[in-house]
Amino acid sequence: MKLRLGRIAALTAAGLVLAGCGGSSSAKPELKITGAYMPAPVAGDMAAGFFTVTNSGGADTLTSVTSSLAGDITMHSTKDGAMEEEKSFAVPADGRLDFASGGNHLMFEKLAHKPAQGDKVPVQLHFAKSGTVTVEIPVKSATYNPMTGH
Protein backbone atom coordinates (compact mmCIF):
# COMPACT_ATOMS: atom_id res chain seq x y z
CA MET A 1 0.00 0.00 0.00
CA LYS A 2 2.82 2.39 0.88
CA LEU A 3 4.48 1.72 -2.47
CA ARG A 4 1.27 2.38 -4.41
CA LEU A 5 0.68 5.71 -2.64
CA GLY A 6 4.27 6.72 -3.38
CA ARG A 7 3.82 5.93 -7.08
CA ILE A 8 0.49 7.79 -7.20
CA ALA A 9 2.07 10.84 -5.57
CA ALA A 10 5.02 10.73 -7.98
CA LEU A 11 2.73 10.41 -11.01
CA THR A 12 0.53 13.25 -9.77
CA ALA A 13 3.56 15.49 -9.25
CA ALA A 14 4.88 14.64 -12.73
CA GLY A 15 1.48 15.42 -14.24
CA LEU A 16 1.40 18.81 -12.54
CA VAL A 17 4.88 19.63 -13.81
CA LEU A 18 3.92 18.65 -17.37
CA ALA A 19 0.70 20.69 -17.16
CA GLY A 20 2.79 23.76 -16.34
CA CYS A 21 4.90 23.24 -19.48
CA GLY A 22 2.14 24.11 -21.89
CA GLY A 23 3.91 27.25 -23.11
CA SER A 24 2.14 30.22 -24.62
CA SER A 25 0.09 28.05 -27.00
CA SER A 26 -2.24 27.26 -24.10
CA ALA A 27 -2.09 30.81 -22.73
CA LYS A 28 -4.85 33.34 -23.30
CA PRO A 29 -4.33 35.47 -26.43
CA GLU A 30 -3.39 39.12 -25.79
CA LEU A 31 -4.33 41.01 -28.94
CA LYS A 32 -3.55 44.58 -29.97
CA ILE A 33 -4.80 46.09 -33.24
CA THR A 34 -2.60 48.81 -34.79
CA GLY A 35 -2.02 50.60 -38.08
CA ALA A 36 -5.64 50.29 -39.22
CA TYR A 37 -6.69 52.26 -42.30
CA MET A 38 -9.04 52.22 -45.26
CA PRO A 39 -8.08 53.98 -48.48
CA ALA A 40 -10.97 56.22 -49.57
CA PRO A 41 -12.77 54.14 -52.20
CA VAL A 42 -12.67 55.43 -55.77
CA ALA A 43 -15.96 53.69 -56.58
CA GLY A 44 -18.86 53.85 -54.13
CA ASP A 45 -19.60 50.13 -53.81
CA MET A 46 -16.32 48.56 -52.57
CA ALA A 47 -13.50 49.41 -50.18
CA ALA A 48 -10.43 47.71 -48.71
CA GLY A 49 -9.18 47.58 -45.12
CA PHE A 50 -5.78 46.99 -43.57
CA PHE A 51 -4.40 46.57 -40.02
CA THR A 52 -1.98 44.56 -37.90
CA VAL A 53 -2.89 42.18 -35.08
CA THR A 54 -0.05 41.78 -32.57
CA ASN A 55 -0.43 38.90 -30.12
CA SER A 56 1.63 38.71 -26.93
CA GLY A 57 -0.17 35.59 -25.67
CA GLY A 58 -1.49 32.27 -26.93
CA ALA A 59 -2.66 31.52 -30.46
CA ASP A 60 -6.05 32.69 -31.75
CA THR A 61 -7.96 32.77 -35.03
CA LEU A 62 -9.65 35.67 -36.82
CA THR A 63 -12.91 34.04 -37.94
CA SER A 64 -14.90 36.93 -39.46
CA VAL A 65 -15.30 40.70 -39.74
CA THR A 66 -18.48 42.80 -39.61
CA SER A 67 -19.33 46.49 -39.90
CA SER A 68 -22.42 48.63 -40.32
CA LEU A 69 -20.68 50.17 -43.36
CA ALA A 70 -20.89 47.00 -45.48
CA GLY A 71 -23.44 44.33 -46.20
CA ASP A 72 -20.58 41.88 -46.74
CA ILE A 73 -16.95 41.82 -45.64
CA THR A 74 -14.61 39.13 -46.90
CA MET A 75 -11.05 38.33 -45.90
CA HIS A 76 -8.46 37.72 -48.61
CA SER A 77 -4.88 36.58 -48.93
CA THR A 78 -2.67 37.34 -51.91
CA LYS A 79 -0.37 34.58 -53.10
CA ASP A 80 1.82 34.95 -56.20
CA GLY A 81 -0.20 38.02 -57.20
CA ALA A 82 -3.54 36.16 -57.04
CA MET A 83 -6.22 37.18 -54.52
CA GLU A 84 -7.92 34.29 -52.69
CA GLU A 85 -10.84 34.49 -50.25
CA GLU A 86 -10.11 33.00 -46.82
CA LYS A 87 -12.59 31.80 -44.16
CA SER A 88 -10.19 32.55 -41.28
CA PHE A 89 -6.65 33.63 -40.45
CA ALA A 90 -4.41 32.18 -37.74
CA VAL A 91 -3.00 34.65 -35.23
CA PRO A 92 0.17 32.95 -34.00
CA ALA A 93 1.15 32.83 -30.34
CA ASP A 94 3.59 35.63 -29.57
CA GLY A 95 3.37 36.73 -33.21
CA ARG A 96 1.47 38.94 -35.59
CA LEU A 97 -1.01 38.86 -38.43
CA ASP A 98 -0.61 41.58 -41.05
CA PHE A 99 -3.27 42.91 -43.39
CA ALA A 100 -1.36 45.15 -45.82
CA SER A 101 -1.63 46.41 -49.39
CA GLY A 102 -0.50 43.63 -51.73
CA GLY A 103 -1.08 40.97 -49.07
CA ASN A 104 -3.84 39.95 -46.68
CA HIS A 105 -6.72 42.45 -46.77
CA LEU A 106 -10.42 42.99 -46.09
CA MET A 107 -12.91 43.68 -48.87
CA PHE A 108 -15.95 45.75 -47.86
CA GLU A 109 -18.81 45.15 -50.33
CA LYS A 110 -22.37 46.46 -50.61
CA LEU A 111 -21.46 49.71 -48.86
CA ALA A 112 -24.24 51.55 -47.04
CA HIS A 113 -22.51 54.79 -48.11
CA LYS A 114 -19.20 55.84 -49.62
CA PRO A 115 -16.79 56.67 -46.78
CA ALA A 116 -14.78 59.87 -47.23
CA GLN A 117 -11.27 60.74 -46.17
CA GLY A 118 -11.33 61.68 -42.48
CA ASP A 119 -14.25 59.37 -41.61
CA LYS A 120 -13.82 56.57 -39.05
CA VAL A 121 -15.43 53.22 -39.79
CA PRO A 122 -16.40 50.99 -36.82
CA VAL A 123 -15.37 47.40 -37.55
CA GLN A 124 -15.84 44.29 -35.41
CA LEU A 125 -13.09 41.67 -35.64
CA HIS A 126 -14.37 38.29 -34.43
CA PHE A 127 -11.78 35.96 -32.88
CA ALA A 128 -12.27 32.32 -31.87
CA LYS A 129 -10.82 32.78 -28.35
CA SER A 130 -10.75 36.53 -27.74
CA GLY A 131 -14.30 37.22 -28.87
CA THR A 132 -15.15 40.48 -30.64
CA VAL A 133 -12.71 43.38 -30.82
CA THR A 134 -14.10 46.65 -32.18
CA VAL A 135 -11.74 49.04 -33.95
CA GLU A 136 -12.31 52.43 -35.57
CA ILE A 137 -10.65 52.33 -38.98
CA PRO A 138 -9.72 55.82 -40.23
CA VAL A 139 -10.38 56.53 -43.91
CA LYS A 140 -7.23 57.86 -45.55
CA SER A 141 -6.59 59.26 -49.04
CA ALA A 142 -7.03 56.80 -51.92
CA THR A 143 -3.26 56.83 -52.43
CA TYR A 144 -2.28 56.57 -48.73
CA ASN A 145 0.99 54.75 -48.04
CA PRO A 146 1.54 53.68 -44.40
CA MET A 147 5.32 53.70 -44.93
CA THR A 148 5.35 57.45 -45.64
CA GLY A 149 2.18 58.41 -43.79
CA HIS A 150 0.86 60.14 -46.92
MIVEXBA-543498 format. One record per residue (C-alpha): x, y negated, z negated. Coordinates in steps of 0.1 Angstrom, whole numbers, plus 2048, in hexadecimal, padded with zeros to 3 digits. Layout:
! residues N
XYZ;...
//
This chain:
! residues 150
800800800;81C7E87F7;82D7EF819;80D7E882C;8077C781A;82B7BD822;8267C5847;8057B2848;815794838;832795850;81B79886E;80577C862;82476585D;83176E87F;80F76688E;80E74487D;83173C88A;8277458AE;8077318AC;81C7128A3;8317188C3;81570F8DB;8276F08E7;8156D28F6;8016E790E;7EA6EF8F1;7EB6CC8E3;7CF6B38E9;7D569D908;7DE679902;7D5666921;7DD64292C;7D063394C;7E661895C;7EC60697D;7C8609988;7BD5F59A7;7A65F69C5;7AF5E49E5;7925CE9F0;7805E3A0A;7815D6A2E;7605E7A36;7435E5A1D;73C60BA1A;75D61AA0E;7796129F6;7986239E7;7A46249C3;7C662A9B4;7D462E990;7EC64297B;7E365A95F;7FF65E946;7FC67B92D;81067D90D;7FE69C901;7F16BD90D;7E56C5931;7C36B993D;7B06B895E;7A069B970;77F6AC97B;76B68F98B;76766998D;74765498C;73F62F98F;72061A993;73160A9B2;72F62A9C7;7166459CE;73265D9D3;75765E9C8;76E6799D5;7916819CB;7AB6879E6;7CF6929E9;7E568BA07;7FC6A6A13;8126A2A32;7FE684A3C;7DD696A3A;7C268CA21;7B16A9A0F;7946A79F6;79B6B69D4;7826C29BA;79A6BA99D;7BD6B0994;7D46BE979;7E26A5960;8026B7954;80B6B892F;82469C928;82269194C;80F67B964;7F667B980;7FA66099B;7DF6539B2;7F263C9CA;7F06309EE;7FB64CA05;7F56669EB;7DA6709D3;7BD6589D4;7986529CD;77F64B9E9;7606379DF;74463C9F7;72062F9FA;72960F9E9;70E5FD9D6;71F5DC9E1;7405D29F0;7585C99D4;76C5A99D8;78F5A19CE;78F5979A9;7725AE9A0;7765CA986;7665EC98E;75C602970;766626977;762645962;77D65F964;770681958;78A698949;7856BD93F;7946B891B;795693915;77168C921;76866B932;78164E934;77362D942;78B616954;7855F4964;7965F5986;79F5D2992;7985CB9B7;7B85BD9C8;7BE5AF9EA;7BA5C8A07;7DF5C8A0C;7E95CA9E7;80A5DC9E0;80F5E79BC;8355E79C1;8355C29C8;8165B89B6;8095A79D5;
//
